[in-house]
Amino acid sequence: MDFVLGLPRTQRSNDSIYVVVDRFSKMLHFIPCKKTTDAIRVAQLYFREEYRLHGLPKSIVSDRDTRFLRHFWRNLWKVVDTQLQFNSAYHPQTDGQTEVVNRSLDVPNGPLDLIHLPNRSKVHDKAADFVDSLREIHQAMYDHLTSANTGYKQVEDKKRRSVEFVMGDFVWAILTKDQYPAREYNKLSARKIGPVEVIEKINPNAY
């Protein structure tokens, strides 16, 4: 997930877009939000817009700092737990059941109550086959994606080289969002600065 900030303000005071890409289906979601939207509100937006389609994520890739993501996860679980307790009776995504009866069918309406309906407690013969087929397709897609990602990693690893710097070297540095001065960051800002001098070495990956 990512955020596009600093856009023209809309009539609803939204000036940013919360972008979510589902890693499995590659489905894109663009959710209006405000630049000041915090982790609590982002968790609520995720539940409202994403959970109903994709469920809970196993992992999230974001360039936000770990503190933001920690608050996001904590608040998402709070929202989910509350909604699960509230919706479990009729919500297929929350109670895990495959047999969920539409609430409206329980209310007689015109001649509908005179029609003989099929046994709603019995699973259709083709349902199990459909679910098994869908699982096989999902597993095949997952295997292909895993194989492709492994190949991409191997290709990219060949382009990388291990380099260690020492104090006094001059290097180019890449800034993250939280390293920009207040109100100066935007998507089109230059990310690299330098050359700058290495004044301290913490470990081979941090200077």
Secondary structure, DSSP 8 states (H G I E B T S, - for coil): -EEE-S----TT---EEEEEE-TTT--EEEEEE-TT--HHHHHHHHIIIIIHHH-S-S----SS-HHHHHHHHHHHHHHHHHHHHHHTTT-HHHH--S----GGGGS--GGGGGS----TTS--HHHHHHHHHHHHHHHHHHHHHHHHHHHHHHHHHHH-------TT-EEEEE--GGGS-TT---TTS--EEEEEE----SBTTB-
